[in-house]
Amino acid sequence: MPPICRPSLAPPQRVRVRSGILREMQPKQLTKREMRGDFRLGNAGDWTRRLREIGIYAVIGAFLTIISPYNASGSLPLWAAYLYWTGLVLTGGLSAETTRTVMERSGQKVPVPAMMAIMSVTSALAVTAMIILLEAVISGRAIPPGYLPRLFGLVWVLAAAVTAVGFMIERTVLAPVTEPVKGASPEETFLSRLPVKYRTAKLYAVSAEDHYLRIHTSHGEELILMRLADAMRELAGADGLQVHRSWWVAKDGVRDTRKLGGKLSLVLLSGKEAPVSRTFQAEVKAAGLAA
C-alpha cells in the first residue's frame, strides 16, 4: 500500500488517491468574523483581506504541488496536481474555519492551542473524506477500510502543520489595518475592525483571551486577533479605562458594580462582569465607577 493514496487521470487502474490538507488561515480581518468563510459585503478592507486569503490558498496549493507530500500527486501532470492540492487545501480550510466559528459562537472560552488541535482534526477528517471520494470517482476503487486510520494520520500531520502556519499568518499577513475615518470617534474606528453588524454597536468593553480580544458590544460579542495593548492605544481617546491586566472598559458600558469576597467587578450592560484588580481600583473609583 503506498503511504497515501494517489489519484490518476488514466482510466480506472490500480492507483489511489492521497493525502491533502488543510485550513485557510484566516482570520477575517484578523477578526473572528461573523461567518468565517463567507464573502461579506463591506468596506474595501474586507475585500482586500479576502484577496489576501485567496492568495494564501493559492500559495499553499503551489507549495504542496511542488513538494508532493508522500508522493501523493507524482502520477499527475503539474496542472492537475495543483488543482488537486488546492482543492484539498480549500476543503480543509473551510472545515477548520467552520469549526472555529462554531466554537467561538458557543460562548465557551477555548484556549488557542486546544482550538488549533480541534481545527486540525476536523480539517483532516474533511480532507480524508474528500480523498476517499476522489479515489472512488477517479480510479473507481474504494480505499480498504483497514488503510483509513493510516490515511487519516498522514493527512492530520499536514493539517496540523498548515493550521499552525495559518495562525501565524493570521497575526501577520492578515492582520487588520484600520484606516482612521475623518470625524469618527475612537470607538467607531475600533469597531470598524469587526463585521458590519457590529460597526454601529455601542462598545462596552474589551477583554484579552490568549492572542485574541473579545469585543463586548450592544450587538453581542466578537473575537479579533489583536493585542490588548494595541487596542488600548487605539482607544486612547475614548471614555474608558483599563480595570485589569486583561480588561478595558468603556464608562458608558458599565451598569453596576459587584463586590464578593473582597473582589470588585464591574457589571456591563450586557450582564457580563469585568474583574477589577487591586492595581486599578484607585482609577476605577476616581472615574466614579465604584465607591
C-alpha positions as CSV (number, residue, x, y, z in Angstrom):
1,M,0.0,0.0,0.0
2,P,1.5,3.3,-0.9
3,P,2.0,5.7,2.1
4,I,-1.0,7.7,0.9
5,C,-3.4,7.2,-1.9
6,R,-2.6,8.8,-5.2
7,P,-5.1,10.0,-7.9
8,S,-4.7,9.3,-11.6
9,L,-6.1,10.7,-14.8
10,A,-5.9,7.3,-16.5
11,P,-8.8,5.0,-16.8
12,P,-9.6,3.0,-13.7
13,Q,-6.4,1.3,-12.7
14,R,-4.6,0.3,-9.6
15,V,-4.0,3.8,-8.5
16,R,-5.1,5.6,-5.5
17,V,-5.7,8.9,-4.0
18,R,-3.8,10.5,-1.2
19,S,-3.5,13.0,1.3
20,G,-4.1,16.6,1.3
21,I,-4.8,19.1,3.9
22,L,-6.0,21.8,5.4
23,R,-7.0,25.2,6.6
24,E,-7.1,28.7,5.2
25,M,-5.7,30.7,7.8
26,Q,-7.8,33.2,8.3
27,P,-8.8,35.3,10.3
28,K,-11.3,37.6,8.5
29,Q,-9.7,40.7,9.2
30,L,-8.0,39.1,11.6
31,T,-11.2,39.1,13.2
32,K,-13.3,36.2,14.1
33,R,-15.9,37.4,11.7
34,E,-19.4,36.8,11.6
35,M,-19.2,33.9,9.2
36,R,-15.7,32.8,8.8
37,G,-15.5,31.8,5.3
38,D,-18.2,33.8,3.7
39,F,-17.5,36.8,1.4
40,R,-19.1,39.6,3.4
41,L,-20.1,42.8,1.6
42,G,-18.3,45.6,3.4
43,N,-15.6,48.1,3.1
44,A,-12.6,47.9,0.9
45,G,-10.7,46.3,3.8
46,D,-13.0,43.3,3.7
47,W,-12.2,42.6,0.1
48,T,-8.5,43.3,0.5
49,R,-8.4,40.7,3.2
50,R,-10.3,38.3,1.1
51,L,-7.9,38.7,-1.8
52,R,-5.0,38.0,0.6
53,E,-6.7,34.8,1.8
54,I,-7.2,33.6,-1.7
55,G,-3.6,34.4,-2.4
56,I,-2.5,32.4,0.6
57,Y,-4.6,29.4,-0.5
58,A,-3.0,29.6,-3.9
59,V,0.5,29.7,-2.5
60,I,-0.1,26.8,-0.1
61,G,-1.5,24.8,-3.0
62,A,1.5,25.6,-5.2
63,F,3.9,24.7,-2.4
64,L,2.3,21.3,-1.8
65,T,2.2,20.7,-5.6
66,I,6.0,21.2,-5.7
67,I,6.9,19.0,-2.7
68,S,4.1,16.5,-3.3
69,P,3.9,15.1,0.3
70,Y,4.1,11.3,0.4
71,N,4.5,11.5,-3.4
72,A,0.7,11.8,-3.5
73,S,0.5,13.6,-6.8
74,G,3.5,12.1,-8.5
75,S,1.5,10.5,-11.3
76,L,-0.4,13.7,-12.2
77,P,0.6,16.4,-14.7
78,L,1.5,19.7,-13.0
79,W,-1.8,21.5,-13.6
80,A,-3.8,18.5,-12.3
81,A,-1.6,18.2,-9.2
82,Y,-2.1,21.9,-8.5
83,L,-5.9,21.6,-8.7
84,Y,-5.8,18.5,-6.6
85,W,-3.8,20.1,-3.8
86,T,-5.5,23.4,-3.9
87,G,-8.9,21.6,-3.7
88,L,-7.8,19.8,-0.6
89,V,-6.5,23.0,0.9
90,L,-9.9,24.6,0.4
91,T,-11.7,21.6,1.8
92,G,-9.6,21.5,4.9
93,G,-9.6,25.3,5.3
94,L,-13.4,25.6,5.1
95,S,-13.8,22.8,7.5
96,A,-11.4,24.4,10.0
97,E,-13.0,27.8,9.8
98,T,-16.4,26.4,10.3
99,T,-15.2,24.6,13.3
100,R,-13.7,27.7,14.7
101,T,-16.9,29.7,14.1
102,V,-19.0,27.1,15.9
103,M,-16.6,27.1,18.9
104,E,-16.4,30.9,19.1
105,R,-20.2,31.2,18.9
106,S,-20.8,28.6,21.6
107,G,-19.7,31.1,24.2
108,Q,-17.2,28.7,25.6
109,K,-13.7,30.0,26.1
110,V,-11.4,27.6,24.2
111,P,-7.6,28.1,24.6
112,V,-5.9,28.8,21.3
113,P,-3.8,25.6,21.5
114,A,-6.9,23.5,22.0
115,M,-8.7,25.3,19.3
116,M,-5.8,24.6,16.9
117,A,-5.8,20.9,17.8
118,I,-9.6,20.6,17.2
119,M,-9.4,22.5,14.0
120,S,-6.6,20.3,12.7
121,V,-8.6,17.2,13.4
122,T,-11.8,18.4,11.7
123,S,-9.8,19.6,8.8
124,A,-8.1,16.2,8.5
125,L,-11.4,14.4,8.7
126,A,-12.8,16.6,5.9
127,V,-9.8,16.1,3.7
128,T,-9.7,12.3,4.3
129,A,-13.4,12.2,3.2
130,M,-12.5,14.1,0.1
131,I,-9.7,11.8,-0.7
132,I,-12.0,8.8,-0.4
133,L,-14.4,10.4,-2.7
134,L,-11.7,11.3,-5.3
135,E,-10.4,7.7,-5.2
136,A,-13.9,6.3,-5.9
137,V,-14.6,8.8,-8.7
138,I,-11.2,8.9,-10.4
139,S,-10.0,5.3,-10.1
140,G,-13.3,3.6,-9.5
141,R,-11.8,1.8,-6.4
142,A,-12.6,2.0,-2.8
143,I,-9.8,2.6,-0.2
144,P,-9.6,-0.5,2.0
145,P,-11.1,0.2,5.4
146,G,-8.0,-1.1,7.1
147,Y,-5.9,1.6,5.5
148,L,-8.2,4.5,6.6
149,P,-6.6,5.1,10.0
150,R,-3.2,5.4,8.4
151,L,-4.5,7.7,5.7
152,F,-6.1,9.9,8.4
153,G,-2.9,10.0,10.3
154,L,-0.9,11.1,7.3
155,V,-3.4,13.8,6.4
156,W,-3.6,15.0,10.0
157,V,0.2,15.6,10.1
158,L,-0.2,18.0,7.2
159,A,-3.4,19.6,8.6
160,A,-1.7,20.3,11.9
161,A,1.3,21.9,10.2
162,V,-0.9,24.1,8.0
163,T,-3.1,25.1,10.9
164,A,-0.1,26.3,12.9
165,V,1.2,28.2,9.9
166,G,-2.2,29.6,9.3
167,F,-2.4,31.1,12.8
168,M,1.0,32.7,12.3
169,I,-0.2,34.2,9.0
170,E,-3.3,35.5,10.7
171,R,-1.2,37.6,13.1
172,T,1.0,39.0,10.3
173,V,-0.2,38.9,6.6
174,L,-3.9,39.1,7.5
175,A,-3.5,41.4,10.5
176,P,-6.1,44.2,10.2
177,V,-5.0,47.6,9.3
178,T,-7.7,50.2,10.2
179,E,-7.6,53.5,8.4
180,P,-8.8,56.3,10.7
181,V,-12.1,57.7,9.4
182,K,-12.3,61.5,9.5
183,G,-14.6,62.7,12.2
184,A,-15.1,59.2,13.6
185,S,-14.7,58.6,17.4
186,P,-12.0,56.2,18.7
187,E,-14.8,53.7,19.4
188,E,-16.2,53.9,15.9
189,T,-12.7,53.5,14.4
190,F,-12.0,50.5,16.6
191,L,-15.3,48.8,15.8
192,S,-14.6,49.2,12.1
193,R,-12.4,46.1,12.5
194,L,-15.5,44.0,13.2
195,P,-18.1,42.5,10.8
196,V,-20.6,45.0,9.5
197,K,-23.3,44.2,12.1
198,Y,-21.1,45.4,14.9
199,R,-20.0,48.7,13.4
200,T,-23.0,50.6,14.7
201,A,-22.9,49.0,18.1
202,K,-22.1,50.6,21.4
203,L,-18.7,49.4,22.8
204,Y,-18.9,48.1,26.3
205,A,-15.5,46.5,26.9
206,V,-12.5,44.7,25.5
207,S,-11.1,41.6,27.2
208,A,-8.0,39.6,26.3
209,E,-8.1,35.8,25.6
210,D,-4.8,34.3,24.7
211,H,-3.8,36.1,21.4
212,Y,-7.4,37.3,20.8
213,L,-9.6,40.1,22.1
214,R,-13.2,39.6,22.9
215,I,-15.1,42.7,22.0
216,H,-18.2,43.3,24.1
217,T,-20.9,45.4,22.4
218,S,-24.6,46.2,22.5
219,H,-24.9,43.9,19.4
220,G,-23.2,40.9,21.0
221,E,-19.6,39.7,21.2
222,E,-16.9,39.2,18.6
223,L,-13.3,37.9,18.6
224,I,-10.4,39.6,16.8
225,L,-6.8,38.7,16.7
226,M,-5.1,41.7,18.4
227,R,-3.1,42.6,21.5
228,L,-4.8,44.4,24.3
229,A,-2.0,47.0,24.4
230,D,-2.6,47.8,20.7
231,A,-6.4,48.1,21.3
232,M,-6.0,50.4,24.3
233,R,-3.6,52.6,22.2
234,E,-6.3,52.8,19.6
235,L,-8.9,53.6,22.2
236,A,-6.7,56.2,24.0
237,G,-9.2,59.0,23.2
238,A,-12.3,57.0,24.2
239,D,-14.1,57.5,27.5
240,G,-12.9,54.3,29.2
241,L,-10.1,52.8,31.2
242,Q,-8.1,49.7,31.9
243,V,-9.5,47.9,35.0
244,H,-7.5,44.7,34.9
245,R,-4.4,43.4,33.1
246,S,-6.7,41.7,30.6
247,W,-9.7,44.2,30.6
248,W,-10.5,47.6,29.2
249,V,-14.0,49.0,30.0
250,A,-16.0,51.9,28.5
251,K,-17.5,54.0,31.2
252,D,-20.9,54.1,29.5
253,G,-20.8,50.3,29.2
254,V,-21.0,49.8,33.0
255,R,-24.3,49.1,34.6
256,D,-23.4,48.3,38.2
257,T,-20.6,47.1,40.5
258,R,-20.3,43.9,42.5
259,K,-18.1,43.0,45.4
260,L,-17.7,39.4,46.5
261,G,-15.1,38.1,48.9
262,G,-13.2,41.3,48.7
263,K,-13.0,41.2,44.9
264,L,-14.5,44.0,42.9
265,S,-16.0,43.6,39.5
266,L,-17.9,45.9,37.1
267,V,-21.2,44.6,35.6
268,L,-21.5,45.5,32.0
269,L,-24.8,46.4,30.3
270,S,-24.7,43.0,28.7
271,G,-24.6,41.3,32.1
272,K,-21.0,40.2,31.8
273,E,-18.7,41.0,34.7
274,A,-15.3,42.7,34.2
275,P,-12.9,42.0,37.1
276,V,-11.1,44.9,38.7
277,S,-7.7,44.2,40.0
278,R,-6.2,46.0,43.1
279,T,-3.8,47.7,40.8
280,F,-6.6,49.6,39.0
281,Q,-9.1,50.0,41.9
282,A,-8.0,53.6,42.6
283,E,-8.5,54.6,38.9
284,V,-11.9,52.9,38.8
285,K,-13.0,54.8,41.9
286,A,-11.7,58.0,40.6
287,A,-13.7,57.5,37.4
288,G,-16.8,57.2,39.5
289,L,-17.4,53.6,38.6
290,A,-17.1,52.3,42.1
291,A,-17.4,53.7,45.6
